[in-house]
Amino acid sequence: MSTQFETAPNRYVAARDGVKYAYRKLGVPGGTPLVLLQHFTGHMDSWDPAVVNGLARHRTVVIFDNAGIGVSSGRTPDSVEQMAIDAESFIGALELGEVDLLGFSLGGFVAQLMAARGKVPVRRMVSAGSAPQGGEEHLLQVVSAAFATNAQDVRLPLFFTPSEKSQAAGRAFLARATARTKDRDAESGEAIRNAQANAIIAWCADETAEHAVLKRIGQPTLIVHGSKDTMFPVTNAYSMFEQMSDATLIVYPDSAHGAIFQYSETFTSHVETFLSA
Amino acid sequence: MSTQFETAPNRYVAARDGVKYAYRKLGVPGGTPLVLLQHFTGHMDSWDPAVVNGLARHRTVVIFDNAGIGVSSGRTPDSVEQMAIDAESFIGALELGEVDLLGFSLGGFVAQLMAARGKVPVRRMVSAGSAPQGGEEHLLQVVSAAFATNAQDVRLPLFFTPSEKSQAAGRAFLARATARTKDRDAESGEAIRNAQANAIIAWCADETAEHAVLKRIGQPTLIVHGSKDTMFPVTNAYSMFEQMSDATLIVYPDSAHGAIFQYSETFTSHVETFLSA
């Protein structure tokens, strides 16, 4: 198995739902595989190589394009529930058995729902930069404000705080993120943006849910957040933590939505400590 | 240098304040030494051997009896400020130079003040189960309720939640805590209890402080807390985190004031990740 994000080949698996899912598998064979669930408009190459490689040092890591994303076939759903169904279909097709999940942002919504549904056996879950159903989101405002800055890359204002230190971490992240040159996923277009924005907004608008999803999750969970996340404020992490029966909470200083990229080494160490506890 | 808590010899150093401080030094030589600051009525043998040995795997760890505690000479002060002055005197006498601090509970108050005062150069600080000036404390109520349970050891109701899992972790902690048989410190008496209780209550009663101490701390800080700490509720950790410029927050599930003992392995891993970042 390739151990580097930069060179792991694209593989494909045909699932029973008719979708051909693209994925990459890397790291150390054996043990419970860790499946990563991606953020709004993100694809396989939106992951931070330092995070993926760091996680893959001690375990099998699977990244994939969910239905309708990147080089997977199918349609991009406009609901978190359908994204969870698609991810379950992918994991079933790969015959991974029991898995650990790491969901970032929108991927954290999907991870929560999958852990609660139990259609795929989930051993442990990491939810980073995420929000519960009925949580507080500022997606459209924050995304349009970030584009309006005309930054070199929209992820600098979107994922990092204005501080010099955070912006420097952002530039280091951008440099890492282009290290892979072969078989890169194309950027997501408007249809994906619109469908996923609808899914995010609907998830956070559901204030009648009373944390039913979180209360169904018995699996040990690691909640990670940035102190100054503007898209999903840190209060989301606090309320998830309070509603869950077996959650550990970690919040990083001077960090925004991309906290796990800003603190890539610390984050992968925290995930490893959590998954191997 | 001995690498085990169980066998590290008692050493003594005479400081300029006239106090003869007892200490034990263990772990790996070189690097920034980590000095541990103890909880209410605690002495050197109140530390969890799993925590001290875990921390000592990668660095020099110093535990000591502050003035008037255990086998150190001097008087137990009734103010956090004097405890900080005494600890500074001890560190100066040992000529440790720049140090990392790990303060638990009352020791966390002392660590905050030392980091803010800067009389001893503090590189990084870990504050566990602690509270800021003006914070919320339920010391006397919680201590008397714990004694009223007539538990086998008062630390079971005091440091652990009523859950089966937390109580089992508490019993494992108690078993570890007696592993050292030679040169054990005697338990603290009423004079120490009263003086330290006054110091804790005065620290938390100081609501005019407006977090002046926290705002003076520029050092990277790791704040660790138990989700169900009854003595110093977890809201203390949240408010410390919000007031500090460079703090990371970690909260453990189903845990009370002794969270760092309940999760000794995870905690030492988190401290190591933080100190070596």
Interface residues (C-beta under 8 A of the other chain):
Chain A: P220 S227 Y238 F241 M244 S245 D246 A247 T248 L249 I250 V251 Y252 P253 D254 E265 T266 S269 H270 T273 F274 A277
Chain B: P220 S227 Y238 F241 M244 S245 D246 A247 T248 L249 I250 V251 Y252 P253 D254 E265 T266 S269 H270 T273 F274 A277
